[in-house]
């Protein structure tokens, strides 16, 4: 069974700009090892950060949007949550995870990591998540 996952914006941003474990999470989705949920609010935040903080040009944003949509599945959250008062954008991650029936949220964000779990969805950092899928894959017959 393939794990269904929601990645926090910081996983996309780090993976796209710096590589490392966040990129490995994205590559696992690209290879079809996990199902990665992506909602319009998450995509909008990715575009906003890449534009304003990292100065990505518009044509690069359009291309990365196409690439992300090619290996993620779209989710239209059907609820509004207010779980994390300190950072409302973190609630958009949880909304996507709940709506998509994700088993994991992968994040480097202290607010989310501090929750550890929400509605049965485990919240882990990229390193922990990669260890989980490696262990799961090694356990396959």
C-alpha positions in Angstrom: 0.0 0.0 0.0 1.4 3.4 -1.0 1.4 6.0 1.7 -0.6 9.2 1.2 1.3 12.3 2.3 0.9 16.0 2.6 4.1 18.0 2.5 4.5 21.4 4.1 5.4 24.3 2.0 8.9 24.4 3.5 9.5 20.9 2.1 8.8 22.1 -1.4 10.8 25.3 -1.0 13.8 23.5 0.5 13.6 20.7 -2.0 13.4 23.0 -5.0 16.1 25.4 -3.8 18.6 23.4 -1.8 18.0 19.6 -2.3 18.8 17.2 0.5 16.1 15.3 2.3 13.2 17.6 1.3 14.1 16.9 -2.3 14.3 13.2 -1.6 10.7 13.4 -0.3 9.6 15.1 -3.6 11.6 12.5 -5.6 9.8 9.7 -3.8 6.5 11.2 -5.0 7.9 11.6 -8.5 8.9 7.9 -8.5 5.4 6.9 -7.4 6.6 5.6 -4.0 4.2 7.9 -2.2 1.0 9.8 -3.1 1.6 13.5 -2.5 -1.4 15.7 -1.9 -1.2 19.3 -3.1 -3.9 21.9 -2.6 -4.4 25.4 -4.3 -3.5 27.2 -1.0 -0.3 25.2 -0.7 0.6 25.9 -4.3 -0.1 29.6 -3.9 2.2 29.8 -0.9 4.9 28.0 -2.7 4.6 30.4 -5.6 4.5 33.4 -3.3 7.7 32.4 -1.4 9.6 31.4 -4.6 8.7 34.8 -6.1 9.2 37.1 -3.1 12.0 35.4 -1.1 13.9 33.6 -3.8 13.1 35.9 -6.8 12.2 33.1 -9.2 11.1 34.4 -12.6 7.5 33.9 -13.7 8.4 31.4 -16.4 10.3 29.2 -13.9 7.3 29.3 -11.6 5.0 28.2 -14.3 7.3 25.3 -15.2 7.7 24.2 -11.6 3.9 24.3 -11.2 3.5 22.0 -14.2 6.1 19.7 -12.8 4.6 19.5 -9.3 1.1 18.8 -10.8 2.6 16.0 -12.8 3.5 13.9 -9.7 1.1 15.2 -7.0 -2.7 14.7 -6.8 -5.0 17.7 -6.5 -6.9 18.3 -3.3 -9.6 20.9 -2.8 -9.9 21.2 1.0 -13.5 21.2 2.2 -12.9 22.6 5.7 -11.3 25.5 7.5 -9.3 24.7 10.6 -7.8 26.9 13.2 -5.4 24.4 14.9 -2.3 26.6 14.9 -3.0 30.1 16.0 0.7 31.3 15.6 0.8 30.6 11.9 -2.4 30.4 9.9 -0.6 29.0 6.8 0.1 25.9 8.8 -3.6 25.3 9.0 -3.8 25.0 5.2 -1.4 22.1 5.4 -3.5 20.3 8.0 -6.7 21.0 5.9 -5.1 19.4 2.8 -3.9 16.4 4.9 -7.4 15.9 6.5 -9.2 16.3 3.2 -6.9 14.0 1.3 -6.9 11.3 4.1 -3.1 11.6 4.3 -1.4 9.3 6.7 1.6 11.7 7.2 2.4 15.4 7.1 6.0 16.0 6.3 7.3 19.3 7.6 10.3 21.1 9.1 8.0 23.6 10.8 8.3 23.7 14.6 4.5 24.5 15.0 3.5 21.4 13.0 6.2 19.1 14.3 5.2 20.1 17.9 1.7 18.7 17.3 3.2 15.3 16.5 -0.3 14.1 15.3 -3.6 15.6 14.2 -6.8 13.5 13.6 -4.7 10.4 13.3 -2.2 12.0 10.8 1.4 11.7 12.0 3.5 14.8 11.6 7.2 14.1 11.0 10.3 15.8 9.6 11.7 14.8 6.2 14.5 12.7 7.7 12.1 10.7 9.9 9.7 10.2 6.9 12.4 9.0 4.6 13.5 6.4 7.3 9.8 5.3 7.5 9.4 4.7 3.8 12.8 3.0 3.6 11.9 0.7 6.4 8.5 0.1 4.8 10.1 -0.7 1.4 12.7 -3.0 2.9 9.8 -4.9 4.6 8.2 -5.7 1.2 8.3 -9.3 0.1 
